[in-house]
Amino acid sequence: MKVQLVVCDVCQDPQRSTTPYAITSEGRRVSVDLCAEHGEPLQAFLGEGNAKTPKPRPSRRGRVMTMEEIEQRKQAQAS
């Protein structure tokens, strides 16, 4: 019979329950198991369960306009 015990990767305390985290950065992936105390900084980034979606960034390309729209704007500005 095999028993698998998952402990916090920082404190190694078998009395604390853990949460698994997977962190990916620049193509590298790390998986860690952390107790509530040592997982607190990551939970702050995650919003402690609040699934917040980031605001979409505006496009750097700008608005695409037809030649007719450009000419209309030029005429409106000249008036």
Backbone as CSV, one residue per row, in Angstrom:
resi,resn,N_x,N_y,N_z,CA_x,CA_y,CA_z,C_x,C_y,C_z
1,MET,0.836,-1.165,0.000,0.000,0.000,0.000,0.892,1.242,0.000
2,LYS,0.597,2.177,-0.920,1.339,3.425,-0.992,0.450,4.563,-0.535
3,VAL,1.035,5.465,0.248,0.337,6.653,0.701,1.103,7.857,0.171
4,GLN,0.393,8.742,-0.526,1.026,9.942,-1.051,0.581,11.130,-0.206
5,LEU,1.540,11.841,0.345,1.264,12.996,1.183,1.822,14.229,0.480
6,VAL,0.943,15.181,0.197,1.364,16.421,-0.452,1.527,17.481,0.634
7,VAL,2.711,18.083,0.684,2.998,19.116,1.674,3.399,20.396,0.962
8,CYS,3.378,21.494,1.693,3.787,22.791,1.158,5.257,22.722,0.750
9,ASP,5.554,23.220,-0.435,6.930,23.190,-0.923,7.852,24.124,-0.144
10,VAL,7.304,25.046,0.644,8.138,25.972,1.410,8.356,25.461,2.827
11,CYS,7.268,25.228,3.581,7.411,24.871,4.995,7.420,23.362,5.259
12,GLN,6.966,22.580,4.318,6.953,21.117,4.448,6.129,20.616,5.635
13,ASP,5.150,21.397,6.104,4.334,21.035,7.261,3.222,20.084,6.822
14,PRO,3.228,18.839,7.305,2.201,17.875,6.886,0.821,18.150,7.492
15,GLN,0.738,19.059,8.469,-0.536,19.377,9.101,-1.340,20.410,8.313
16,ARG,-0.712,21.090,7.370,-1.377,22.143,6.596,-1.866,21.593,5.260
17,SER,-3.063,22.007,4.889,-3.558,21.622,3.570,-2.901,22.529,2.524
18,THR,-2.819,22.045,1.306,-2.119,22.786,0.263,-3.026,23.030,-0.940
19,THR,-2.608,23.983,-1.751,-3.266,24.290,-3.012,-2.208,24.212,-4.106
20,PRO,-2.478,23.511,-5.193,-1.495,23.450,-6.272,-1.556,24.715,-7.131
21,TYR,-0.403,25.226,-7.535,-0.294,26.387,-8.416,0.602,26.009,-9.592
22,ALA,0.269,26.490,-10.764,1.105,26.317,-11.949,1.410,27.707,-12.479
23,ILE,2.678,28.034,-12.593,3.102,29.360,-13.027,3.877,29.196,-14.327
24,THR,3.511,29.991,-15.330,4.191,29.949,-16.617,4.744,31.327,-16.934
25,SER,6.010,31.364,-17.320,6.658,32.630,-17.672,7.701,32.363,-18.743
26,GLU,7.585,33.099,-19.844,8.542,33.016,-20.943,8.797,31.576,-21.383
27,GLY,7.738,30.800,-21.504,7.857,29.428,-21.981,8.262,28.415,-20.935
28,ARG,8.547,28.852,-19.727,8.906,27.921,-18.653,7.703,27.746,-17.742
29,ARG,7.534,26.530,-17.217,6.398,26.237,-16.344,6.903,25.612,-15.047
30,VAL,6.360,26.106,-13.924,6.707,25.584,-12.609,5.415,25.225,-11.900
31,SER,5.379,24.066,-11.275,4.225,23.649,-10.478,4.663,23.557,-9.020
32,VAL,3.902,24.188,-8.128,4.215,24.159,-6.699,2.948,23.892,-5.905
33,ASP,3.128,23.324,-4.729,2.039,23.130,-3.777,2.344,24.031,-2.589
34,LEU,1.405,24.931,-2.253,1.637,25.887,-1.177,0.486,25.877,-0.187
35,CYS,0.823,26.074,1.092,-0.205,26.223,2.129,-0.791,27.628,2.009
36,ALA,-1.808,27.917,2.788,-2.474,29.222,2.708,-1.508,30.373,3.006
37,GLU,-0.628,30.183,3.984,0.325,31.241,4.354,1.294,31.543,3.201
38,HIS,1.868,30.524,2.633,2.864,30.736,1.582,2.235,30.966,0.209
39,GLY,0.974,30.644,0.051,0.269,30.921,-1.190,-0.397,32.284,-1.209
40,GLU,-0.331,32.995,-0.074,-1.001,34.296,0.043,-0.552,35.312,-1.020
41,PRO,0.754,35.447,-1.315,1.142,36.406,-2.362,0.544,36.067,-3.726
42,LEU,0.466,34.794,-4.060,-0.143,34.405,-5.339,-1.641,34.667,-5.329
43,GLN,-2.295,34.423,-4.214,-3.733,34.685,-4.127,-4.021,36.174,-4.305
44,ALA,-3.109,37.030,-3.844,-3.298,38.473,-4.018,-3.304,38.826,-5.508
45,PHE,-2.420,38.193,-6.278,-2.403,38.425,-7.722,-3.650,37.864,-8.397
46,LEU,-4.116,36.738,-7.900,-5.282,36.086,-8.497,-6.593,36.718,-8.060
47,GLY,-6.568,37.589,-7.092,-7.791,38.228,-6.623,-8.594,37.334,-5.709
48,GLU,-7.966,36.334,-5.133,-8.595,35.399,-4.190,-9.916,34.858,-4.706
49,GLY,-9.900,34.366,-5.940,-11.085,33.729,-6.493,-11.953,34.649,-7.322
50,ASN,-11.688,35.955,-7.298,-12.461,36.883,-8.115,-11.902,36.851,-9.528
51,ALA,-12.631,36.286,-10.431,-12.171,36.174,-11.814,-12.354,37.511,-12.516
52,LYS,-11.324,38.324,-12.488,-11.372,39.626,-13.148,-10.682,39.510,-14.493
53,THR,-11.354,39.939,-15.520,-10.740,39.907,-16.835,-10.103,41.261,-17.101
54,PRO,-8.877,41.265,-17.620,-8.222,42.538,-17.877,-8.916,43.299,-19.001
55,LYS,-8.794,44.628,-18.942,-9.382,45.455,-19.989,-8.606,45.241,-21.282
56,PRO,-9.293,45.144,-22.390,-8.563,44.971,-23.648,-7.781,46.239,-23.979
57,ARG,-6.597,46.055,-24.500,-5.763,47.190,-24.871,-6.234,47.748,-26.202
58,PRO,-6.160,49.051,-26.360,-6.537,49.624,-27.648,-5.522,49.221,-28.716
59,SER,-5.988,49.101,-29.907,-5.122,48.720,-31.013,-4.144,49.841,-31.318
60,ARG,-2.909,49.481,-31.614,-1.896,50.481,-31.956,-1.991,50.888,-33.425
61,ARG,-2.703,50.109,-34.199,-2.803,50.391,-35.624,-3.691,51.585,-35.912
62,GLY,-4.553,51.931,-35.026,-5.474,53.032,-35.280,-6.675,52.558,-36.080
63,ARG,-7.509,53.506,-36.447,-8.730,53.179,-37.166,-8.435,53.109,-38.656
64,VAL,-8.937,52.099,-39.319,-8.782,51.964,-40.759,-9.908,52.740,-41.425
65,MET,-9.524,53.637,-42.349,-10.501,54.497,-43.023,-10.377,54.323,-44.531
66,THR,-11.495,54.519,-45.204,-11.477,54.493,-46.662,-11.004,55.851,-47.180
67,MET,-10.617,55.897,-48.431,-10.180,57.158,-49.034,-11.311,58.184,-49.021
68,GLU,-12.541,57.714,-49.210,-13.694,58.621,-49.193,-13.860,59.267,-47.818
69,GLU,-13.689,58.476,-46.754,-13.809,59.013,-45.398,-12.717,60.044,-45.124
70,ILE,-11.511,59.782,-45.599,-10.410,60.726,-45.407,-10.710,62.039,-46.116
71,GLU,-11.181,61.962,-47.358,-11.501,63.175,-48.120,-12.632,63.958,-47.458
72,GLN,-13.641,63.238,-46.911,-14.744,63.918,-46.228,-14.232,64.664,-44.995
73,ARG,-13.336,64.044,-44.231,-12.769,64.698,-43.035,-11.954,65.927,-43.430
74,LYS,-11.189,65.809,-44.498,-10.389,66.948,-44.967,-11.305,68.130,-45.333
75,GLN,-12.399,67.838,-46.040,-13.324,68.882,-46.442,-14.016,69.490,-45.221
76,ALA,-14.357,68.666,-44.239,-15.018,69.175,-43.039,-14.076,70.071,-42.234
77,GLN,-12.814,69.728,-42.183,-11.839,70.523,-41.428,-11.525,71.837,-42.148
78,ALA,-11.588,71.805,-43.482,-11.304,73.017,-44.255,-12.453,74.023,-44.138
79,SER,-13.663,73.566,-43.845,-14.826,74.448,-43.779,-14.886,75.257,-42.519
